């Protein structure tokens, strides 16, 4: 059994060694991959209970009131994207697709180029598909604190550590603003929401180790010196041990939301998370005047005690103003 730090170090070493060579053409791989997607997608997602109380792993840290609103099938906000936002999201997805294909290329060509077998390759489903995305879309029921709910979704990959035979989850995230976003000085650890997301996948697939890989679409200049490349890598890898404590922390959050759903007693929204809440209008309409007063008093109390950071105070003030404006227009 390998230490998670050793696993993350070995994975980036494999990628870095592989990417010292030009990309090999592999038409057979692309044909097989597209055929596999065709076969799986045409059959649809069967054996999934879409009517169950369910959560997506990516929602592991979302505000309880937002998750409640989704369970209640309230109308999400209509969002008109700026063109760059659509491109930002699409290109982030494409970076994940790119890394999956690179690992598949490693399986077929790494030994030819390096003289060594790749340590990390994808596991396979019983049908022989690579274990990622639509090929491993699944549902897992969880019972916690007297509540029953389901985790539904899929991961970016389930790899095999060929040194130990252990399975290792792969979760890919993107950064695209500047090269410094993934620098050694700016990025010290994985984002909490991403850690809790892989905790859900750990439960769904029975895996207790994960690698969160951040890929930066913005690079240092082509002829950057070695020292700058070392300080500002475009790929960062963080290993996560998926412990019972970590999973239970997530399950407690989902259990609270599930209970509030069944009792029809929604919690007040977390105003610090309001900016990315997808149910602002529905929540604003459902809040009572007393609810708004409670929000003002509770966050005012926290601010007076100095328990809110300056940016959190600004977020809360902006959220309260937004809620009041939405309610005034009713």
SEVEX-426037 format. One record per residue (C-alpha): residue number from 1; residue in one letter; x, y, z. Coordinates in Angstrom, 2 decimals, decimal comma, always signed. Example, Ala and Ser with C-alpha at 12.3 -4.5 7.8 and 13.67 -1.06 7.14 Angstrom:
// residues 2
  num  residuo       c1       c2       c3
    1        a   +12,30    -4,50    +7,80
    2        s   +13,67    -1,06    +7,14
// end
This chain:
// residues 330
  num  residuo       c1       c2       c3
    1        x    +0,00    +0,00    +0,00
    2        x    +1,45    +3,37    -1,03
    3        x    +1,35    +6,65    +0,83
    4        x    -0,95    +9,18    -0,82
    5        x    +1,89   +11,73    -1,12
    6        x    +4,00    +9,17    -2,93
    7        x    +1,08    +8,44    -5,26
    8        x    +0,55   +12,10    -6,16
    9        x    +4,29   +12,56    -6,75
   10        x    +4,46    +9,47    -8,99
   11        x    +1,42   +10,53   -11,01
   12        x    +2,80   +13,96   -11,92
   13        x    +6,16   +12,35   -12,69
   14        x    +4,42   +10,00   -15,13
   15        x    +2,65   +12,89   -16,83
   16        x    +5,79   +15,03   -17,01
   17        x    +7,84   +12,21   -18,49
   18        x    +5,11   +11,37   -20,99
   19        x    +4,78   +14,98   -22,10
   20        x    +8,46   +15,26   -22,98
   21        x    +7,54   +13,45   -26,20
   22        x    +5,36   +14,54   -29,10
   23        x    +1,82   +13,20   -29,06
   24        x    +1,52    +9,94   -30,99
   25        x    -1,21    +9,54   -33,57
   26        x    -3,62    +6,82   -32,55
   27        x    -6,64    +6,53   -34,83
   28        x    -7,57    +3,15   -33,38
   29        x    -7,88    +4,66   -29,91
   30        x   -10,12    +7,49   -31,13
   31        x   -12,34    +5,10   -33,07
   32        x   -12,68    +2,78   -30,07
   33        x   -13,41    +5,66   -27,70
   34        x   -16,07    +7,20   -29,95
   35        x   -17,67    +3,80   -30,54
   36        x   -17,78    +3,20   -26,80
   37        x   -19,47    +6,53   -26,16
   38        x   -21,96    +5,82   -28,93
   39        x   -22,87    +2,44   -27,48
   40        x   -23,32    +3,78   -23,95
   41        x   -25,06    +7,05   -24,76
   42        x   -27,61    +5,50   -27,13
   43        x   -28,75    +3,18   -24,33
   44        x   -29,30    +6,05   -21,90
   45        x   -28,79    +6,02   -18,15
   46        x   -30,76    +3,00   -17,01
   47        x   -31,25    +1,76   -13,45
   48        x   -31,14    +5,30   -12,06
   49        x   -34,02    +6,38    -9,82
   50        x   -34,41   +10,02   -10,81
   51        x   -37,35   +10,39    -8,40
   52        x   -35,30    +9,52    -5,34
   53        x   -33,94   +12,05    -2,85
   54        x   -30,64   +12,59    -4,56
   55        x   -27,55   +14,74    -4,48
   56        x   -24,72   +15,28    -6,91
   57        x   -21,20   +14,89    -5,48
   58        x   -20,34   +18,31    -6,91
   59        x   -22,97   +19,76    -4,56
   60        x   -21,25   +18,49    -1,40
   61        x   -20,58   +22,01    -0,09
   62        x   -23,53   +23,83    -1,62
   63        x   -25,84   +25,84    +0,60
   64        x   -28,50   +23,72    +2,32
   65        x   -31,34   +26,00    +1,17
   66        x   -30,20   +25,71    -2,45
   67        x   -30,09   +21,91    -2,21
   68        x   -33,53   +21,94    -0,55
   69        x   -34,89   +24,10    -3,38
   70        x   -33,55   +21,66    -5,93
   71        x   -35,14   +18,70    -4,14
   72        x   -38,44   +20,59    -4,10
   73        x   -38,09   +21,03    -7,87
   74        x   -38,39   +24,80    -7,63
   75        x   -37,49   +26,78   -10,71
   76        x   -33,79   +27,57   -10,97
   77        x   -32,75   +31,06   -11,97
   78        x   -32,64   +31,91   -15,64
   79        x   -29,04   +32,82   -16,29
   80        x   -27,84   +34,58   -19,41
   81        x   -24,18   +33,82   -19,82
   82        x   -21,58   +36,19   -21,14
   83        x   -19,83   +34,54   -24,10
   84        x   -16,55   +34,20   -22,22
   85        x   -18,32   +32,39   -19,37
   86        x   -19,71   +29,75   -21,72
   87        x   -16,26   +29,30   -23,24
   88        x   -14,71   +29,15   -19,79
   89        x   -16,95   +26,23   -18,76
   90        x   -16,69   +24,36   -22,07
   91        x   -12,91   +24,63   -22,18
   92        x   -12,70   +23,43   -18,58
   93        x   -14,62   +20,30   -19,57
   94        x   -12,35   +19,86   -22,58
   95        x    -9,26   +19,88   -20,34
   96        x   -10,69   +16,94   -18,42
   97        x   -11,38   +15,09   -21,67
   98        x    -7,82   +15,83   -22,76
   99        x    -6,27   +14,31   -19,63
  100        x    -8,41   +11,17   -19,92
  101        x    -7,21   +10,66   -23,48
  102        x    -3,60   +11,28   -22,43
  103        x    -3,85    +8,51   -19,84
  104        x    -5,31    +6,20   -22,49
  105        x    -2,41    +7,10   -24,77
  106        x    -0,03    +6,28   -21,92
  107        x    -1,53    +2,81   -21,70
  108        x    -0,76    +2,18   -25,37
  109        x    +2,48    +4,07   -26,02
  110        x    +4,27    +5,01   -22,77
  111        x    +6,48    +1,91   -22,70
  112        x    +7,49    +2,39   -26,34
  113        x    +8,69    +5,94   -25,65
  114        x   +10,17    +5,56   -22,16
  115        x   +11,10    +1,91   -21,86
  116        x    +8,90    +1,64   -18,76
  117        x    +5,34    +0,55   -18,15
  118        x    +2,99    +3,31   -16,96
  119        x    +2,26    +3,12   -13,25
  120        x    -1,22    +4,62   -13,62
  121        x    -3,80    +3,36   -16,11
  122        x    -7,58    +3,33   -16,18
  123        x    -9,55    +0,51   -14,63
  124        x   -12,10    -1,13   -16,93
  125        x   -15,80    -1,80   -16,53
  126        x   -17,15    -5,34   -16,93
  127        x   -17,97    -4,40   -20,54
  128        x   -14,36    -3,37   -21,12
  129        x   -14,92    +0,39   -21,18
  130        x   -12,42    +2,74   -19,51
  131        x   -13,68    +3,62   -16,04
  132        x   -14,65    +7,25   -16,41
  133        x   -17,56    +9,58   -17,22
  134        x   -20,67    +7,97   -18,75
  135        x   -19,09    +4,50   -18,56
  136        x   -19,35    +4,52   -14,74
  137        x   -22,39    +6,74   -14,14
  138        x   -24,03    +5,33   -11,04
  139        x   -26,26    +5,70    -7,99
  140        x   -25,44    +4,82    -4,39
  141        x   -27,92    +4,89    -1,51
  142        x   -26,61    +6,26    +1,77
  143        x   -28,26    +5,91    +5,18
  144        x   -26,97    +8,38    +7,76
  145        x   -28,39    +9,81   +10,99
  146        x   -31,79    +8,28   +10,29
  147        x   -31,99    +9,74    +6,79
  148        x   -31,82    +7,96    +3,44
  149        x   -30,59    +9,70    +0,30
  150        x   -28,78    +8,88    -2,92
  151        x   -25,54    +9,99    -4,51
  152        x   -25,92   +10,12    -8,29
  153        x   -23,30   +11,04   -10,85
  154        x   -19,97   +10,02   -12,29
  155        x   -16,30   +10,72   -11,78
  156        x   -13,46   +11,76   -14,08
  157        x   -11,81    +8,42   -13,66
  158        x   -10,96    +5,34   -11,64
  159        x    -7,32    +4,44   -12,17
  160        x    -5,26    +1,43   -11,24
  161        x    -1,96    +1,98    -9,46
  162        x    -0,08    -0,82   -11,18
  163        x    +2,59    -0,80    -8,49
  164        x    +0,14    -1,85    -5,77
  165        x    -3,00    -2,91    -7,62
  166        x    -4,99    -0,30    -5,69
  167        x    -7,69    +1,84    -7,26
  168        x    -7,21    +5,61    -7,25
  169        x    -9,93    +8,11    -8,14
  170        x    -9,15   +10,87   -10,62
  171        x   -10,86   +14,26   -10,38
  172        x    -9,88   +16,96   -12,87
  173        x   -10,38   +20,69   -12,32
  174        x    -9,33   +23,61   -14,48
  175        x    -7,80   +27,04   -13,96
  176        x    -7,67   +29,42   -16,87
  177        x    -7,09   +32,98   -15,66
  178        x    -3,33   +33,27   -15,34
  179        x    -0,35   +30,90   -14,97
  180        x    +0,02   +32,05   -11,36
  181        x    -3,24   +30,33   -10,36
  182        x    -1,39   +27,00   -10,13
  183        x    +1,93   +28,39    -8,89
  184        x    +3,60   +26,85    -5,86
  185        x    +3,03   +30,05    -3,89
  186        x    -0,65   +30,55    -4,80
  187        x    -1,95   +26,98    -4,61
  188        x    -1,11   +25,21    -1,38
  189        x    -3,92   +22,68    -1,15
  190        x    -7,01   +21,44    -2,98
  191        x   -10,29   +23,31    -2,70
  192        x   -12,55   +22,05    +0,10
  193        x   -15,50   +21,50    -2,25
  194        x   -13,32   +19,32    -4,46
  195        x   -12,12   +17,24    -1,50
  196        x   -15,70   +16,64    -0,40
  197        x   -16,70   +15,83    -3,95
  198        x   -14,16   +13,00    -4,15
  199        x   -15,33   +11,81    -0,72
  200        x   -18,71   +11,15    -2,35
  201        x   -17,06    +9,29    -5,21
  202        x   -15,13    +7,25    -2,68
  203        x   -18,44    +6,07    -1,22
  204        x   -19,98    +5,45    -4,65
  205        x   -17,11    +3,38    -6,03
  206        x   -15,59    +1,89    -2,88
  207        x   -12,23    +3,64    -3,32
  208        x   -10,30    +5,28    -0,48
  209        x    -7,68    +7,28    -2,40
  210        x    -8,08   +10,11    -4,87
  211        x    -5,99   +12,51    -6,92
  212        x    -7,36   +15,98    -7,59
  213        x    -5,61   +17,35   -10,66
  214        x    -5,68   +21,06   -11,46
  215        x    -4,86   +21,87   -15,08
  216        x    -4,10   +25,48   -15,99
  217        x    -5,15   +26,54   -19,48
  218        x    -2,90   +29,58   -19,12
  219        x    +0,81   +28,77   -19,44
  220        x    +4,08   +30,55   -18,84
  221        x    +5,78   +31,73   -22,02
  222        x    +6,98   +29,05   -24,46
  223        x   +10,68   +29,58   -23,73
  224        x   +10,38   +30,11   -19,97
  225        x   +13,47   +29,09   -18,01
  226        x   +13,47   +25,97   -15,85
  227        x   +13,23   +27,93   -12,61
  228        x   +10,09   +29,77   -13,71
  229        x    +8,49   +26,54   -14,94
  230        x    +9,26   +24,94   -11,58
  231        x    +7,73   +27,86    -9,66
  232        x    +4,68   +28,05   -11,93
  233        x    +3,68   +24,56   -13,06
  234        x    +0,62   +24,27   -15,25
  235        x    -0,52   +21,03   -13,58
  236        x    -0,85   +20,49    -9,84
  237        x    -1,77   +17,20    -8,20
  238        x    -3,10   +16,74    -4,67
  239        x    -3,71   +13,36    -3,09
  240        x    -6,65   +12,78    -0,77
  241        x    -7,15    +9,95    +1,72
  242        x   -10,91    +9,34    +1,76
  243        x   -11,55    +8,57    +5,41
  244        x   -14,81    +7,70    +7,16
  245        x   -14,62   +11,03    +9,00
  246        x   -14,42   +12,93    +5,72
  247        x   -17,38   +11,08    +4,24
  248        x   -19,45   +11,50    +7,38
  249        x   -18,89   +15,25    +7,30
  250        x   -20,46   +15,33    +3,84
  251        x   -23,24   +12,88    +4,73
  252        x   -24,23   +14,96    +7,75
  253        x   -24,79   +17,96    +5,46
  254        x   -26,90   +15,92    +3,04
  255        x   -28,82   +14,30    +5,91
  256        x   -29,77   +17,72    +7,31
  257        x   -31,07   +18,79    +3,92
  258        x   -32,96   +15,51    +3,50
  259        x   -34,65   +15,92    +6,88
  260        x   -35,63   +19,51    +6,08
  261        x   -37,05   +18,31    +2,76
  262        x   -39,21   +15,60    +4,33
  263        x   -40,42   +17,93    +7,11
  264        x   -40,88   +20,82    +4,67
  265        x   -38,84   +23,06    +6,97
  266        x   -36,14   +24,76    +4,91
  267        x   -33,08   +26,24    +6,57
  268        x   -32,19   +29,88    +6,04
  269        x   -29,78   +30,44    +3,15
  270        x   -26,07   +30,92    +3,70
  271        x   -25,57   +34,46    +2,43
  272        x   -21,81   +33,96    +2,09
  273        x   -22,63   +31,49    -0,69
  274        x   -25,35   +33,59    -2,33
  275        x   -23,37   +34,66    -5,41
  276        x   -23,30   +31,15    -6,86
  277        x   -26,72   +30,09    -5,57
  278        x   -28,81   +28,94    -8,55
  279        x   -32,18   +29,49    -6,85
  280        x   -31,99   +33,13    -5,79
  281        x   -35,43   +34,11    -7,10
  282        x   -37,26   +31,06    -5,73
  283        x   -35,60   +31,44    -2,33
  284        x   -36,24   +35,20    -2,17
  285        x   -39,91   +34,61    -2,93
  286        x   -40,25   +31,88    -0,30
  287        x   -38,60   +33,83    +2,54
  288        x   -40,89   +35,55    +5,02
  289        x   -40,29   +39,02    +6,43
  290        x   -39,25   +37,34    +9,69
  291        x   -36,74   +35,20    +7,78
  292        x   -35,14   +38,30    +6,27
  293        x   -35,01   +39,94    +9,69
  294        x   -33,34   +36,84   +11,16
  295        x   -30,75   +36,91    +8,38
  296        x   -29,99   +40,57    +9,03
  297        x   -29,69   +40,02   +12,78
  298        x   -27,60   +36,86   +12,61
  299        x   -25,08   +38,19   +10,11
  300        x   -25,01   +41,56   +11,84
  301        x   -24,14   +39,77   +15,07
  302        x   -21,33   +37,85   +13,37
  303        x   -19,97   +41,03   +11,82
  304        x   -20,02   +42,84   +15,19
  305        x   -17,99   +40,01   +16,70
  306        x   -15,48   +40,23   +13,87
  307        x   -16,28   +36,69   +12,75
  308        x   -16,71   +37,67    +9,10
  309        x   -13,80   +38,46    +6,84
  310        x   -14,06   +41,74    +4,93
  311        x   -14,94   +39,99    +1,66
  312        x   -17,57   +37,91    +3,49
  313        x   -19,15   +41,07    +4,91
  314        x   -19,35   +42,51    +1,41
  315        x   -20,88   +39,27    +0,11
  316        x   -23,51   +39,25    +2,85
  317        x   -24,40   +42,91    +2,32
  318        x   -24,73   +42,33    -1,41
  319        x   -26,86   +39,21    -0,83
  320        x   -29,23   +40,99    +1,54
  321        x   -29,65   +43,86    -0,90
  322        x   -30,34   +41,41    -3,73
  323        x   -32,95   +39,54    -1,68
  324        x   -34,72   +42,75    -0,71
  325        x   -34,79   +43,99    -4,30
  326        x   -36,19   +40,69    -5,53
  327        x   -38,88   +40,72    -2,84
  328        x   -39,78   +44,34    -3,53
  329        x   -40,58   +43,46    -7,14
  330        x   -43,07   +40,72    -6,17
// end
